[in-house]
Amino acid sequence: MRRRAHVAALGLLLAASPAAAAGFVDPLDQPAGPSALAARRPLLSVARAGERLVAVGERGLAVLSDDGGARWTQAAVPVSEDLTAVRFASPRLGWAVGHGGVVLASEDGGARWERRLDGRGLARLLDAWARDGAGRIAPAALAQARDLAARGPDQPLLDVWLDAAGREGFAVGAFGLALATRDGGRTWTPWLDRLENPRALHLHALLEARGALYLAGEQGLLLRLDRAAGRFRAVAIPYAGTLFGLAADGRALLAFGLRGTVLRSVDGGPWRKVASGVEAALTGGAALPDGRLALAAASGELLVSADGGATFERVSAPGAVLAPAFAIAPAGPGALAVAGAEGVRVVALPRPREAP
């Protein structure tokens, strides 16, 4: 943390100089620059688009692979803001979100991306929503919208979800920011008044499981969408720390976060803590085609469960490097794509143990 503070202070001094000011280009106006090492730069999210792998990360970088991660090519991205999450509804249709209130869409499997929203438009949207909602929207939500709008374009979005048709979806982020769309991301509506999140906690992860949509955030916040009421309602869990992600198989739903914390619910039942065996924050999760569940830690450790998340085993995977991991996705039979501080790599997992 101290090193980050020094770097941030240096950045502020440089930005204040006349030369820096004269040469500044807003990342919202600057396409991601080409890099021969794009797949080895810090990447924050990875997803499957059919058989293709797509990863996104710092300064608008997006890379894709059609051969299981052996080779990566850089995609065309219209911004150079950090991209924090990527999701695909089909092999061709996907969305990505990031800092600067950026929402991007791709209709060709992640090769090219177009802007659907950015922080400037988002600030105007929030301001108009707050003005038009006076007298009919809860005062706390209106105040939250005004506070977010006052931040200007600096609006970090941290996750995105879209339905199978690519029409309805949500984007969520810092300070309780939540947006909904019904037209494929062409227009957005603030949902600040439709979340049971009175403290405007950060919202980190969305996941659809067993026909329900869940939303996880800091300080033990877990919400489930009540589709009939059009609201995200709080779910009681035995944990008050930060949750970074969600994962699910056919029966079990996992929520995971700081200090190796894993919570598990089976068939919609009560939530219970599960021992993960690691102390580092758990930052990524995925269901594998063979039925196993996998988790990744900020320490670079990989965990695999063959019993629906009831127990976990640390795995030593060929090709795995203990660098901070931020997200994972299935990469084919017995393989896992890991996005992290040293880029994206595909590791082969040990084969599942056969039942005695």
Stockholm file with secondary structure:
# STOCKHOLM 1.0

chainA/1-356         MRRRAHVAALGLLLAASPAAAAGFVDPLDQPAGPSALAARRPLLSVARAGERLVAVGERGLAVLSDDGGARWTQAAVPVSEDLTAVRFASPRLGWAVGHGGVVLASEDGGARWERRLDGRGLARLLDAWARDGAGRIAPAALAQARDLAARGPDQPLLDVWLDAAGREGFAVGAFGLALATRDGGRTWTPWLDRLENPRALHLHALLEARGALYLAGEQGLLLRLDRAAGRFRAVAIPYAGTLFGLAADGRALLAFGLRGTVLRSVDGGPWRKVASGVEAALTGGAALPDGRLALAAASGELLVSADGGATFERVSAPGAVLAPAFAIAPAGPGALAVAGAEGVRVVALPRPREAP
#=GR chainA/1-356 SS CHHHHHHHHHHHHHHHSHHHHHHCCCTTTSCCCCCTTGGGSCEEEEEEETTEEEEEEGGGCEEEESSTTSSCEECBCSCCSCEEEEEESSSSCEEEEESTTCEEEESSTTSBCEEEECHHHHHHHHHHHHHHTTTTSCHHHHHHHHHHHHTTTCCCEEEEEECTTSSSEEEEEGGGCEEEESSTTSSCEECGGGBSCTTCCCEEEEEEETTEEEEEESTTCEEEEETTTTEEEECCCSCCSCEEEEEECSSEEEEEEGGGCEEEEETTCCCEEECCSCCSCEEEEEECTTSCEEEEETTSCEEEESSTTSSCEEECCTTCCCSCEEEEEECSTTEEEEEETTEEEEEECCCCCCCC
#=GC SS_cons         CHHHHHHHHHHHHHHHSHHHHHHCCCTTTSCCCCCTTGGGSCEEEEEEETTEEEEEEGGGCEEEESSTTSSCEECBCSCCSCEEEEEESSSSCEEEEESTTCEEEESSTTSBCEEEECHHHHHHHHHHHHHHTTTTSCHHHHHHHHHHHHTTTCCCEEEEEECTTSSSEEEEEGGGCEEEESSTTSSCEECGGGBSCTTCCCEEEEEEETTEEEEEESTTCEEEEETTTTEEEECCCSCCSCEEEEEECSSEEEEEEGGGCEEEEETTCCCEEECCSCCSCEEEEEECTTSCEEEEETTSCEEEESSTTSSCEEECCTTCCCSCEEEEEECSTTEEEEEETTEEEEEECCCCCCCC
//
